Amino acid sequence: MARRCQVSGIGPVAGNSVSHAHNKTKKRFLPNLQKKRIWVKELNKFVTVRVSASALRTISKNGTSQIAKLVKEKKVKAR
């Protein structure tokens, strides 16, 4: 399973870990993914989503209409 948010599409990013002596080593910054079961009122059912914490905050603020759209496009499984 890919480390990618199903709602926002956020994935891993590459960068450098920089020490105090300014030595650089490659590092991957992974998104904060959570597996959540969310009630979607438009579909009248629960949907299990692998979503980042920032996208989860956006969903609670704006509603679940974006998840309903993803379920209809078969990008997210509905139970």
VOPA-678578 format. One record per residue: x, y, z of N, C-alpha, C in turn; residue number from 1; residue in three letters. Coordinates in nm, 4 decimals. Layout:
# residues N
      neast     nnorth        nup     caeast    canorth       caup      ceast     cnorth        cup     n   res
          X          Y          Z          X          Y          Z          X          Y          Z   NUM   ALA
...
END
This chain:
# residues 79
      neast     nnorth        nup     caeast    canorth       caup      ceast     cnorth        cup     n   res
     0.0837    -0.1171     0.0000     0.0000     0.0000     0.0000     0.0889     0.1244     0.0000     1   MET
     0.0612     0.2153    -0.0895     0.1420     0.3362    -0.1034     0.1190     0.4299     0.0147     2   ALA
     0.2228     0.5012     0.0524     0.2107     0.6000     0.1602     0.1607     0.7309     0.1011     3   ARG
     0.0349     0.7325     0.0653    -0.0233     0.8502     0.0016    -0.1640     0.8716     0.0572     4   ARG
    -0.1969     0.9966     0.0850    -0.3287     1.0324     0.1355    -0.4305     1.0174     0.0230     5   CYS
    -0.5434     0.9505     0.0513    -0.6436     0.9263    -0.0513    -0.7266     1.0501    -0.0813     6   GLN
    -0.7274     1.1466     0.0083    -0.8079     1.2662    -0.0118    -0.7253     1.3785    -0.0730     7   VAL
    -0.6124     1.4116    -0.0107    -0.5332     1.5261    -0.0566    -0.4206     1.4874    -0.1517     8   SER
    -0.3806     1.3592    -0.1538    -0.2743     1.3147    -0.2430    -0.1342     1.3402    -0.1911     9   GLY
    -0.1219     1.3800    -0.0644     0.0099     1.4063    -0.0063     0.0871     1.2758     0.0059    10   ILE
     0.2144     1.2766    -0.0342     0.2992     1.1587    -0.0262     0.4326     1.1909     0.0364    11   GLY
     0.5262     1.0959     0.0364     0.6583     1.1200     0.0945     0.7366     1.2247     0.0151    12   PRO
     0.8217     1.2985     0.0867     0.9060     1.4002     0.0249     1.0499     1.3702     0.0639    13   VAL
     1.1446     1.3910    -0.0280     1.2857     1.3688     0.0011     1.3508     1.5004     0.0398    14   ALA
     1.4478     1.4908     0.1296     1.5201     1.6096     0.1731     1.6471     1.5686     0.2443    15   GLY
     1.7075     1.6621     0.3116     1.8312     1.6360     0.3838     1.8107     1.6520     0.5329    16   ASN
     1.8763     1.5632     0.6090     1.8851     1.5783     0.7530     2.0186     1.6479     0.7784    17   SER
     2.0159     1.7657     0.8377     2.1374     1.8469     0.8527     2.1800     1.8460     0.9982    18   VAL
     2.3052     1.8034     1.0239     2.3568     1.7986     1.1596     2.4094     1.9354     1.2025    19   SER
     2.4538     1.9445     1.3275     2.5081     2.0702     1.3798     2.6351     2.1103     1.3032    20   HIS
     2.7125     2.0091     1.2581     2.8343     2.0341     1.1808     2.8032     2.0575     1.0331    21   ALA
     2.6766     2.0637     1.0012     2.6270     2.0894     0.8662     2.6546     1.9750     0.7686    22   HIS
     2.6640     1.8517     0.8231     2.6729     1.7335     0.7372     2.5326     1.7005     0.6896    23   ASN
     2.5210     1.6677     0.5624     2.3900     1.6394     0.5057     2.3783     1.4916     0.4706    24   LYS
     2.2690     1.4287     0.5159     2.2378     1.2917     0.4780     2.0938     1.2886     0.4268    25   THR
     2.0707     1.2067     0.3248     1.9378     1.1992     0.2644     1.8366     1.1424     0.3633    26   LYS
     1.7142     1.1939     0.3584     1.6078     1.1523     0.4474     1.4748     1.1619     0.3740    27   LYS
     1.3820     1.0720     0.4083     1.2455     1.0790     0.3552     1.1539     1.1290     0.4651    28   ARG
     1.0747     1.2298     0.4335     0.9763     1.2813     0.5258     0.8416     1.2199     0.4877    29   PHE
     0.7872     1.1355     0.5765     0.6643     1.0633     0.5468     0.5433     1.1405     0.6000    30   LEU
     0.4303     1.1344     0.5304     0.3100     1.2028     0.5780     0.2522     1.1309     0.7001    31   PRO
     0.1807     1.2047     0.7817     0.1173     1.1515     0.9019    -0.0162     1.0886     0.8627    32   ASN
    -0.0114     0.9617     0.8176    -0.1321     0.8945     0.7682    -0.2045     0.8206     0.8797    33   LEU
    -0.3357     0.8308     0.8783    -0.4215     0.7630     0.9740    -0.5301     0.6879     0.8969    34   GLN
    -0.5657     0.5695     0.9456    -0.6752     0.4945     0.8844    -0.8014     0.5277     0.9634    35   LYS
    -0.8994     0.5903     0.8962    -1.0194     0.6384     0.9638    -1.1450     0.5859     0.8962    36   LYS
    -1.2468     0.5642     0.9764    -1.3782     0.5239     0.9289    -1.4703     0.6435     0.9473    37   ARG
    -1.5136     0.7016     0.8377    -1.5871     0.8277     0.8407    -1.7281     0.8065     0.7864    38   ILE
    -1.8268     0.8642     0.8552    -1.9656     0.8580     0.8090    -1.9862     0.9648     0.7026    39   TRP
    -2.0268     0.9229     0.5831    -2.0541     1.0153     0.4731    -2.2055     1.0270     0.4584    40   VAL
    -2.2584     1.1445     0.4905    -2.4032     1.1657     0.4921    -2.4632     1.1557     0.3520    41   LYS
    -2.3887     1.2013     0.2501    -2.4393     1.1988     0.1125    -2.4639     1.0566     0.0634    42   GLU
    -2.3805     0.9609     0.1082    -2.3948     0.8212     0.0657    -2.4702     0.7369     0.1671    43   LEU
    -2.4895     0.7918     0.2891    -2.5578     0.7235     0.3983    -2.4873     0.5936     0.4365    44   ASN
    -2.3530     0.5976     0.4436    -2.2743     0.4807     0.4832    -2.1377     0.5232     0.5359    45   LYS
    -2.0685     0.4281     0.6001    -1.9331     0.4527     0.6476    -1.8339     0.4267     0.5359    46   PHE
    -1.7254     0.5050     0.5340    -1.6196     0.4892     0.4353    -1.4874     0.4818     0.5106    47   VAL
    -1.4047     0.3814     0.4798    -1.2727     0.3698     0.5404    -1.1722     0.4378     0.4490    48   THR
    -1.0986     0.5348     0.5051    -1.0060     0.6156     0.4263    -0.8706     0.6169     0.4946    49   VAL
    -0.7644     0.6155     0.4149    -0.6291     0.6358     0.4650    -0.5950     0.7812     0.4363    50   ARG
    -0.5997     0.8642     0.5404    -0.5971     1.0080     0.5222    -0.4905     1.0703     0.6123    51   VAL
    -0.4294     1.1799     0.5665    -0.3316     1.2505     0.6480    -0.4029     1.3312     0.7555    52   SER
    -0.3313     1.3639     0.8615    -0.3912     1.4373     0.9730    -0.4376     1.5754     0.9284    53   ALA
    -0.3630     1.6394     0.8397    -0.4033     1.7720     0.7920    -0.5296     1.7630     0.7071    54   SER
    -0.5437     1.6585     0.6257    -0.6643     1.6409     0.5450    -0.7837     1.6063     0.6335    55   ALA
    -0.7588     1.5351     0.7431    -0.8651     1.5011     0.8368    -0.9231     1.6265     0.9005    56   LEU
    -0.8376     1.7231     0.9321    -0.8829     1.8504     0.9868    -0.9650     1.9271     0.8826    57   ARG
    -0.9223     1.9203     0.7574    -0.9952     1.9871     0.6496    -1.1328     1.9242     0.6294    58   THR
    -1.1405     1.7910     0.6393    -1.2677     1.7206     0.6247    -1.3634     1.7609     0.7361    59   ILE
    -1.3118     1.7690     0.8594    -1.3997     1.8059     0.9703    -1.4453     1.9509     0.9589    60   SER
    -1.3671     2.0346     0.8929    -1.4032     2.1751     0.8755    -1.5019     2.1946     0.7605    61   LYS
    -1.4760     2.1304     0.6450    -1.5534     2.1558     0.5228    -1.6616     2.0533     0.4931    62   ASN
    -1.6569     1.9357     0.5566    -1.7570     1.8333     0.5307    -1.7028     1.7190     0.4474    63   GLY
    -1.7885     1.6214     0.4217    -1.7466     1.4971     0.3573    -1.7832     1.4884     0.2101    64   THR
    -1.8166     1.5993     0.1480    -1.8586     1.5948     0.0077    -1.7450     1.5497    -0.0843    65   SER
    -1.6204     1.5838    -0.0496    -1.5058     1.5428    -0.1314    -1.4858     1.3914    -0.1244    66   GLN
    -1.5080     1.3309    -0.0089    -1.4963     1.1855     0.0048    -1.6055     1.1158    -0.0748    67   ILE
    -1.7268     1.1725    -0.0724    -1.8372     1.1146    -0.1493    -1.8035     1.1140    -0.2976    68   ALA
    -1.7390     1.2195    -0.3443    -1.6994     1.2277    -0.4844    -1.5955     1.1203    -0.5184    69   LYS
    -1.5002     1.0953    -0.4265    -1.3972     0.9937    -0.4488    -1.4570     0.8534    -0.4503    70   LEU
    -1.5572     0.8289    -0.3663    -1.6223     0.6969    -0.3626    -1.6956     0.6709    -0.4934    71   VAL
    -1.7619     0.7744    -0.5447    -1.8344     0.7585    -0.6711    -1.7406     0.7329    -0.7880    72   LYS
    -1.6153     0.7847    -0.7797    -1.5157     0.7603    -0.8838    -1.4401     0.6303    -0.8603    73   GLU
    -1.4784     0.5545    -0.7554    -1.4185     0.4246    -0.7193    -1.2714     0.4368    -0.6757    74   LYS
    -1.2316     0.5506    -0.6193    -1.0949     0.5679    -0.5695    -1.0834     0.5338    -0.4216    75   LYS
    -1.1984     0.5262    -0.3524    -1.2029     0.4931    -0.2103    -1.3082     0.3862    -0.1898    76   VAL
    -1.2782     0.2867    -0.1035    -1.3735     0.1789    -0.0773    -1.4778     0.2241     0.0244    77   LYS
    -1.6022     0.1912    -0.0024    -1.7109     0.2178     0.0911    -1.7569     0.0861     0.1499    78   ALA
    -1.7885     0.0870     0.2783    -1.8363    -0.0353     0.3442    -1.9782    -0.0214     0.3847    79   ARG
END
